Amino acid sequence: GYFMKKVTEHNLRKFIEMKKRYLKTKDKNLLQEINDFTENVINQDKKYYSKLSSYNFSSEELEFLM
């Protein structure tokens, strides 16, 4: 089910793993979770980009988060 309700470093790391897994599996349920998190959490968080810069993600990781 849908477990991530906030933009936190931990949730964004999970989100990256979900996206990587999706690239390999093309699992439609995973895509739904990715889209839900993007729409309902990331897009609702006005501080998203400032949080990103404070979490020390690598360039590769940031590509998944933009």
Backbone hydrogen bonds in HBPLUS format (Angstrom, degrees):
<---DONOR---> <-ACCEPTOR-->    atom                        ^
c    i                          cat <-CA-CA->   ^        H-A-AA   ^      H-
h    n   atom  resd res      DA  || num        DHA   H-A  angle D-A-AA Bond
n    s   type  num  typ     dist DA aas  dist angle  dist       angle   num
A0012-LEU N   A0008-THR O   2.92 MM   4  6.14 158.7  1.97 155.5 161.6     1
A0013-ARG N   A0009-GLU O   2.94 MM   4  6.21 150.3  2.03 150.1 158.1     2
A0014-LYS N   A0010-HIS O   3.08 MM   4  6.43 153.4  2.16 145.8 153.1     3
A0015-PHE N   A0011-ASN O   2.81 MM   4  6.03 152.5  1.88 144.8 153.4     4
A0016-ILE N   A0012-LEU O   2.92 MM   4  6.18 153.5  1.99 147.2 152.5     5
A0017-GLU N   A0013-ARG O   3.12 MM   4  6.40 160.9  2.16 144.8 149.5     6
A0018-MET N   A0014-LYS O   2.84 MM   4  6.17 152.3  1.91 150.1 158.6     7
A0019-LYS N   A0015-PHE O   2.94 MM   4  6.25 157.0  1.99 148.7 154.6     8
A0020-LYS N   A0016-ILE O   2.89 MM   4  6.19 158.8  1.94 153.7 159.7     9
A0021-ARG N   A0017-GLU O   2.86 MM   4  6.02 161.0  1.90 148.9 154.4    10
A0022-TYR N   A0018-MET O   2.80 MM   4  6.02 151.0  1.88 145.4 154.2    11
A0023-LEU N   A0019-LYS O   2.96 MM   4  6.26 153.5  2.03 146.9 153.0    12
A0024-LYS N   A0020-LYS O   3.29 MM   4  6.64 143.0  2.44 141.0 150.0    13
A0024-LYS N   A0021-ARG O   3.14 MM   3  5.25 126.5  2.44  96.5 109.9    14
A0025-THR N   A0021-ARG O   2.87 MM   4  6.08 158.8  1.91 154.1 160.7    15
A0026-LYS N   A0022-TYR O   2.68 MM   4  4.88 158.9  1.72 139.6 145.0    16
A0031-LEU N   A0027-ASP O   3.03 MM   4  6.39 155.9  2.09 149.2 156.5    17
A0032-GLN N   A0028-LYS O   2.99 MM   4  6.24 150.7  2.08 142.2 149.6    18
A0033-GLU N   A0029-ASN O   3.05 MM   4  6.41 154.1  2.12 144.9 151.3    19
A0034-ILE N   A0030-LEU O   2.87 MM   4  6.17 158.6  1.92 153.9 160.3    20
A0035-ASN N   A0031-LEU O   2.86 MM   4  6.08 164.0  1.88 152.5 156.6    21
A0036-ASP N   A0032-GLN O   2.85 MM   4  6.01 157.3  1.90 147.7 154.5    22
A0037-PHE N   A0033-GLU O   2.93 MM   4  6.10 166.4  1.95 149.9 153.3    23
A0038-THR N   A0034-ILE O   2.94 MM   4  6.14 159.8  1.98 148.1 154.3    24
A0039-GLU N   A0035-ASN O   2.86 MM   4  6.03 171.7  1.87 154.3 156.4    25
A0040-ASN N   A0036-ASP O   2.77 MM   4  5.66 165.4  1.79 154.9 159.6    26
A0041-VAL N   A0037-PHE O   2.96 MM   4  5.17 144.7  2.08 130.1 137.3    27
A0042-ILE N   A0037-PHE O   3.05 MM   5  6.46 159.1  2.09 155.5 161.5    28
A0043-ASN N   A0038-THR O   2.85 MM   5  5.98 158.5  1.89 161.5 167.5    29
A0044-GLN N   A0041-VAL O   3.24 MM   3  5.27 137.1  2.44  97.6 109.4    30
A0045-ASP N   A0042-ILE O   3.10 MM   3  5.33 154.2  2.17 107.3 115.2    31
A0048-TYR N   A0045-ASP O   3.14 MM   3  5.32 159.9  2.18 115.5 115.9    32
A0051-LYS N   A0047-LYS O   2.89 MM   4  6.09 156.4  1.95 162.5 170.5    33
A0052-LEU N   A0048-TYR O   2.87 MM   4  6.18 160.3  1.91 153.4 159.1    34
A0053-SER N   A0049-TYR O   3.17 MM   4  6.39 159.3  2.21 142.5 146.5    35
A0054-SER N   A0051-LYS O   2.90 MM   3  5.14 133.1  2.13 102.3 116.3    36
A0055-TYR N   A0052-LEU O   3.16 MM   3  5.39 156.5  2.22 107.1 114.1    37
A0062-LEU N   A0058-SER O   2.90 MM   4  6.17 159.5  1.94 153.7 159.7    38
A0063-GLU N   A0059-SER O   3.11 MM   4  6.38 143.3  2.25 144.9 153.4    39
A0064-PHE N   A0061-GLU O   2.98 MM   3  5.46 134.8  2.19 108.9 120.2    40
A0065-LEU N   A0062-LEU O   2.86 MM   3  4.90 140.4  2.02 100.4 113.1    41
